[in-house]
Amino acid sequence: MLTRGLKIARFAAGDLLWKVANVVVLAVAARVLPQEQAGLVVLSQTASMILLSLGDLGFRASGIRLISLAQNNAREVVRVVMVRRALSVLIAGLPGALVCSALLVDDISAFFSLALLLIAYLPYFFSMDWGLLALGQTGQVAIARGAYGLVLIAFAALALVFDVNLTYFAFMVLSGYGVFAFICWYFLKKHTAYSVSIDGKHEGVTKLNVGAELAWTASIALASSFAINTIFHSLEILLAGAFLGENESALFAAPFRLVFSIYAVGWILTQYFSPHFARLLNGELKSKLRFFVVFFFYGTIASVATFLLAPWLTTIVYGDAFPNAAVVMQWLAPTILLDSLVACQGTLLVMHNRGLASAFSLGAGCLASLVVFLMFREQGIVAVVAAKYAAYIALFSMQTSYILRPQVRASV
C-alpha cells in the first residue's frame, strides 16, 4: 500500500508541475500582454481541449487498454495508434479547434492569433506517454511531464524580463510539447525493444485483434465518447462566447481554467488507475467501490480548499485582469467533487470498452447544460455556472445507471 502511494505521489508530482506550468503561463500572460491578448491565451487553452480530444478520438484509451491486457503487443499497438492519431488530428482535431476558435472570438485578427497558439500543441500527438502508462512506467511519465513544466516555467520567467508577444507564447508551448514528446519516445523505445506478457490469461490477444479494435470502424463508439467529452468540458465557454460575447466568455474562462487545472488531479488518478480499471471484472464491485471512495475523498478536500483559497489564487494568477474571477471560482468549487466522481466512473466505462454508454452519458450532460443555459441566459455568468452544474448532475446520473447494469465484458 505504501509503495503504491509513493508511486502515485511521484506520478502526481510530475503531472502537477505540468498543470502548474500551464497556470503560470496564464499568470504571465495577464501581466505582460494587453487584456485582449491575455484573454486569447486563456481561450486558447479551451480551444486546445477541442484539438487534443478530437485529435485523439479515443485511440489513446484503446492503446492503454490493449497494452494493459497484453504487453507483448506493445510495439504493434504503439505503431497503429501513432498513425491513427496523426490522421485524426488532421481530419477532426485541428478543424474542430478552428471552428471553436471562430465561436470564441469577434474578429479575424483574434482568430488567426488563436490558430497560431493552437498549432503549438501539435507535437503532443507525437508523444507516447500513454504507452508508458500502460506498461506501468508512471515514474518515467512523471519525468517527461515535469520536463514540460520546467520548460514552460523557464520561458515564462524570460517573458517577465523581455518584451514579448503572442508569438512568443506559441513558441513556448511548442517547445514544451517538443521536449515532452522526445522524452516519451526515448523511454518507450527502450521498453518496446523486447516482448513481455502480464500473465497467461491474456496471451491470446493477437496482432490481428489489435488491428481490429483500433480500426476506424471499431473506434466509432469510443471516438464519439471522446468527442462529446470535449464538448462537455467546453460547452459553457462556447455558449458564453456565442450568446454573451468574447469578453463574457473570457471572464468565465479565466476562473474556469484554474478550476479545470484542479480537475486535473482527478484526471491524474484516472490515468494511474486506468490499467487496473481495464483488468477489473464486472463483478468486482468491492474494487469499484474502493476506487470510488478515493475519488470522493480527493474531490471533497479539493472543493473545500478551492472555495477557501479562490480569492488568493485568482489574485496571484490574474491580478486585476479579470474582475469577479474569485467569486465565479467559488461558485465553481463544488464541481471539482462532481468532476472527480464522473472521471472515475467514465474511466471504468472506457476501460471496459463501453464507448456508447460513455457517449450517451456525456450527451445527456451536454443537453442538460444547453437547456439550463438557454432558460437562464439573461442572467449572464450565473446562467453559465448553472449550466455547468446541470451538466455534471445529468452525466453522473447516467454513468451510475450504466455501471449498475454491467454488460458481459467485451473481448479484446
Steps between C-alpha positions, in 0.01 A plus 500: 500500500785738592685415179192577290451825685858603425456413132183706480672791676795489260271483199281779637803722566597498131145555383436777751813680381350476149173655621671766710705600195181552299365724776831690510460567127157656570642707785787634291272572204271703727798714601699547179230513233209739442175368652359401160806290417513354852139395447604323179761299690228394745263410217776310316513251786128438449538464123795265555265262683310461175826443310639246746183298548364497145853439376515188713153353435544238772805328351711592804257326737475198270879478492524503879229235522664266248851528643367457855337171402794369297833677521651269238307706240644835612706573187212421265253707702736799514554490123132481413390762754766747385377480140133530602563802723704679233214461255223583746661829605499611135150369426319597820720665761636806325180579303292464817733725697490766228119496501513539878738795460263668257220474757711641782626820336343801331746589222732340245820627662417329829409182309841480334670561835306210653585280202871573548479402867318177408765390252750501787315204655554267204822333630282349775368249247850359452535433872458148633445552872191279475720205400719551805190519722369171362837337569492623859785751451330783689830636632631556148174671401550728801849589375368590153216711637727666752739593218210659310414702809857618555533612136181708523598652834842594364346668195245674724780641715668642190170655390495704822840646411474559125231661286300213346185445294255219421746335262738453791227320697436269204871417479501437875228234474659351188833457679339343806313239301806434283710413805214294643460297179873433469537373858195272465639361173839432659357308795240304304756393239690317774190327639365378166832360377400162644177311567351423840165373618294574811373148561371197321140616499556774242761345271230418245479863387652500150611769261190432296286587805700819547433608144130419534444701816698797372331500160312821413165321493562329834593828667183692411333452838808591700584786265148637546546483875825697488360754257197563722725511807685789338176683437388424857801680650483791256130551438432773755793709375383455141144596596627807681705598195212447259222665705673734747807614303879458510547704818245300701644177369850599614367614840357152557790316337761665724378356836385180327854436374622505860224265611570280198864476608376360831270260316824369355597334830202268459611442142848411633342234720297357211815475287687320775218256566386453138700175446349367825152602382558314173573176689200528736228245444138615493421321825779662703272757664719528811793613286281751317371637830853533635606710203184709528576580865850620406357742243226619738756569774725698265209693346360609835832630632585674172157668480520644851860614455419667167203687648714635785803587288320639193556872583872438555541278192329737259697797632831313472428379146305782337545806718232747393470371144168316546245660739288267719719199414521406868121493544447288189775262612325454835175426319682234298691344791245221576522383138846364585333227707254430220778485244708257704202262532411508130869458411510179703179361352580616148838328507337177614267512200774585251744240631226238459453608138154643566532795268129535426410506870760772554381697197132489604591610854704794378233588246243520780731736687542725196126509437428592863758779484355641179142498632588668830716764331229592249242520780707743707736664251375848586673447837841506330782321685251357752332310215836366386581367849151349540542326163828344621328354808213364291751330270678322784183385673360351178834335411545345845146363499539338159843351579369351823208335323736335249748381761223344709392310188832335398526329165689186410861605459590565137779291357819672397 
